[in-house]
């Protein structure tokens, strides 16, 4: 017999870790109003792309680096600044565009040395100069927790050269640039965004789908396939690896910031020959293909900000 006033135990509220990053974003997106007709590409891609009345689309991107997640307290602040801006540049590249203007928000404890902030901005300035970006504003605020730097970056791309992650078709060849894995050895702080390479691709061989590899091939390839309504067939042994990295590391380490692209198979040989001539020091490797049906082969998952328990 139940005692008066007693209530059955209630299940604990679901946490973001129970959902994982992708499902959380999907749920939050459903809470938002639908975008208007000016938005050509919205939530779910590397950048948003908006018609702005000019002959180009405006690209909008925000990204953040957080102490304890993307860098440590011992990391050279100039490398933190470079990474913070370079991450956002990599996403602009993944849409086939070029970057223009940046806003920087930094949250720091009051005990942060002024020289650390000088170092951070030296890294930001170096990246901005190299890639032709103007830093035109931002915000500095107090943090009671870890340091973080958030970047808002705008860019431009011609409508006929804008590539999303959603345009892949069954039979397209999957390629990656460079080599994957081992980013924690320091590559994640010093990488060069593939801006030049992406602009060349969309100008001469417009891929069906394009994205950058920030969370690892094991997470980002399934995202491209889902966005394109395809499955994928991947040959892990063909994945190009950084010296000393295992296949698992190449699939799951994350923060490679290379390009992943899907390209029609009929032009594959011509693309590979032209790439080798234009970028002889940077490999472009075929690692599989998009398929009509979901892949039956599982691969190690990449980085997830909210891994399921």
N, C-alpha and C positions, 0 to 999 in steps of 0.2 A: 504494500500500500504506500502511495506517495504521501509524504508529509505536506501539509498545507504550506505554500510559499516556496517550496523547493523547486528549483528549475533544473532541467537536465543540463549537463555540461555542454558548453558551446565550443565548436571547433575554433581553433586559433585563426585569426585573420590571415589570409594569404599574403605572402610577402613577394617582393619583386624577384627574389631568388627562386620562388616556386614557378614563376612564369618564364624566366630567362629574358634576355635583352630583346630578341625579335618579337616575342609574343607581347611583351610589355609595350613596345612601341606601337604594335598593331592595335592594342586596346586603347591606348591614349589617342591615337589617330582617329579612332571611331568617335571620340568625344568632341572632336573639332568640327566646325562647320565646313561644308564643301568649299574648295577654293573657287574663285571666279574664273571667267574665260581667259583672262590674261596669263594665268599660270599654265605653262606648257608642261612642266615637270614639277611635281610637288614632293611630298614626304615619301621616303623610301628609296631615294637615289643618293648619289654622292653629293649633289647640290640641287637646289631648286633653280628652275629656269623660268623667267618671267618675260613676257612681251612688254617692252617699255616704250614703244612708239618709234624707236630707231630701227636701223637696218640690222641690228644685232639683238640677241636675247641677253638679258641681264642675268648673271649667275649669282646666287646668294648662298653663302656657306658660313656656318659657325662651328667651332671646334674648341676643345679645351685640353690642357694637360694639367694633371693633378699630382702633387707630391705623394709618393707612396704607391702610385699607380703607373705613371709614365716616366717618373724620374725619382731620385732619392735626394735626401738632404745634402748628400756629399757631391751631387752632380754639379759640374761647372755651370753656373747660371747662363753663360753665353751659349752653351749647347742647349740648355732648356729653351732659351729664346729662339734659337734657330729652329728647333724641333716644333715649337708651338706654331710658328708661321708656316713652316714647310709642310706640316700635316694638312693645313687648309689649302695650300697651293696644290698639293697632290690631288685633292678632290676636284679642284677647278680643272686640272689637267685631265682627270678622268671623264670630264664632260666634253673634252676637245677644245676648251677655251683658254683664255689668258687672264691673269689676275690684274686688278686695278687698285682698289682702295681697301685699307684695313682699319679696323677699330680694335683696341686692345683693352681688355679688362683684367686687372690683377687683384687678387685678394691675398693679403699678407698679414701675419701677426705684427703687432707694434715692435716686437723685438728683432725684426728682420734687419740685418745690416744694410745700410744705404749702398755699400759697395756691391752687395748681391743684386740689388735692383739695377745698378749701373751695368753690371754684367749681363743681366737679362735683356736689357734694352740694346746692348751692343750686339747680342745675337739676333735680336729682332731686326736691327738696322742692317746687319750683314745680309740676312735673307731678303729683306726688302730691296736693297740695292741690287742684288744679283738678279732678281726676277722682276724688276721694274715696278715695284709696289710703293704706293704712298701711304704711310701711316698717318691718319688725319684726326684721330681722337680716341676716346675710350673712357675708362673709369678705373680708379684705384680705390679700394675699399679694405676695411679691416676684416680679418678672418680670425676666428677663435680655434680653427682647426688647421689643416694642412694648407700650404700655399697652392694656389692654382692660377693659371693664366688662360683666359678665354679669348679667342680670336673670331672676329666677324670679318669676312672677306667677300668682296664683290669681284665680279669678273664679267667678261663678255665672250660671246661665241656667235658665229653666223648660224642662222637657223638650219641651213643645209649641212652644217658640219657638227651640230650638236648630237652627241651619242649618249644614250642612257644605258642602263644595265638591262633594259626590258625588251631589246630588239632582236635578241638571238633567235635562231631558227634551227629546227632539227637538221643535223648534218653539218652545221657550222663547226669548223676546227677551233679548238680552244688553245690559246697561246698565253704564255707569260713572258715578261721581260726579265732580264737579270737572273739572279740566283736567290733562292729562298732559304729561310731558316737561320738560326744563330744570331738573331737581331740583338739579343741581350748582351752580346760581346761588345756592343757599342754602336753598331750600325744604325740602331733606331734613333740615335742622337745626331747623326751626321749624314743621313741619307740625302740624296739629291732628288727632288721631285721630278718625275719623268714628263716635264712640261714640253720640252722640245720634241721628244719622241711622240707624245700624244698629238701635238699639232701636226707633225709630219704624217702620222697615220690618218687623221681625219681629212687631211688635204689631199692625200694621194691614194689611200686605200680604205676609205671610211668603213670601219668595222661595223658589224651588226649590233654588237653590245660591247660596252667598255666600263671598267671600274678599277679602282686602285685596291691593292691588297693591304688593308690595315689590320684586320682581325685574323689574318691567316687564310690560306687557300681552303682549309677545311671548313671555314665558316662562310667565306665570301663566294666561293664557287656555287654552293647550294643557293645562296641569295640571288645570284645572277640567273641560275636555272629557274628558280621559282618566279622571278620577275618576268622572265621570258616565256613562261608557261611550258618549260621543257624539263627533261631529265638530263643526265650527263653520264658519260662514260669516261673515266679517268684512269690513266696508267700511272700509278704512283712511281714506278721505276723511271719514268721519263721526266719527272719533276726535277728541274735543275736545282742543285743544292749548293749552298755556301760551303766552302771547305770545312770539313769536320762536322757538318750537320747531318743528322740522320733523316730518313724519309719522314718519320713522324714529326721531327722538328720542322722540316720544310713545310709540312701541311698545317701545323698547329701553333707554331711559335707566335706568329703575328708580327705586326709592325715592320713588314718588309717594304711597303710603299712602292712596290712594283706595279706594273699594269697587267690586268687580266682582260683578254679580249676574245670575242667570238667573231670568226671571219668566214665568209662563204668559201667552201672547199674548192670551188672552181677557180678561184684566184689565189689559192694558197701558195703554189710554186712561185708565182710572180711576186707575191708579197715577200716571201722568204729571201728570194734573190735580191730584191731591192733593199730590204732591211739590212742584209749583210754588207751591201755596198755602202749604205748611208751610215750605219752604226756598227762598224766592224768590231768594236770592243765590247759591245753589249749584246749578249745572246737573246734571240727570240726563239722560244722552244714550244713546239706543238706537244701538248700533254694529254689530249683526248678530244672529245667532241660533245656537242649537245645532241640529245636524243629525243625522240617523240614521247617516250615513256620514262617515268622516274627511274633513276638508277637503283639497281638492287644491291649494289656494292656500297657498303658504308666505309667512310674514311674518318680518321681522327678529327674531332671537332677543333676549331680554332679558338681564339680568345672570345670570352663572353664576359661582359662587365657584371652580369648577375647570373653566375652559373647555378644550375639547379642542384639542390642538396642531394 
